[in-house]
Amino acid sequence: MKKQTRRIGRTALAAALAGGLVLAASPPSLAEQKLTLGPTGYGTLKLGMTAAKARATGKIVRKSIGAPASCTTWDLKEQRYGNDRAGVFISKKRGLAVIVAPGRVRTPQGIGRNSSSAQLKAAYPDVKNGPLGFTAKVPGNPKASYVFNVTKNGVLAVILVSNSQDCLQ
């Protein structure tokens, strides 16, 4: 059962990362210019908040994809994904667990889509390639990590993940 959960979790992560591949052709919105992903969340969405509190922010919409039964999946209203992609995962036990950066939103250290690998390494010297992708500690939040989807052309997606999450095992 654990192997199946791990496989499903990686599938869910792949779906979240693939969601980051949808690039906006329009200039960043005013909200994107002001908001960053991290260290504790994205705007009013905070890691650990319940699904009810997250829904009450008015920032997310429910959707169903192949995620573990322990979690629900959502999209940010400003960044909706098709198929088996989701931008937000909320654990039924641990609260908001995963947020995919929408559009051109960046981390407080300036890393976002289209950042180079050199920029990523300079901003996060501890970045390592792991089972979920390139990961780095979140400055100012020891309870979270960033996961970066990186190719030879640079960063494709930035994801804020609670270290205690049970959605992407």
Number of C-alpha atoms within 10 A of each C-alpha: 6 8 9 11 17 16 15 18 20 18 19 24 24 19 21 27 26 18 25 26 16 16 14 11 7 8 10 14 12 8 11 18 12 11 18 23 26 26 21 22 23 20 15 14 23 19 25 21 17 19 21 9 15 20 15 12 11 12 17 21 16 14 18 13 15 15 23 21 10 12 21 22 26 24 24 20 14 14 19 17 21 11 10 17 26 33 27 25 27 25 23 16 13 19 24 28 28 32 28 27 29 29 22 21 24 22 20 15 16 14 25 26 23 15 17 18 16 11 17 22 14 13 16 18 12 11 18 15 13 10 9 16 17 17 22 22 19 22 16 10 12 12 16 24 20 27 26 28 23 21 11 7 10 18 22 21 29 28 26 27 27 25 14 13 22 22 29 23 19
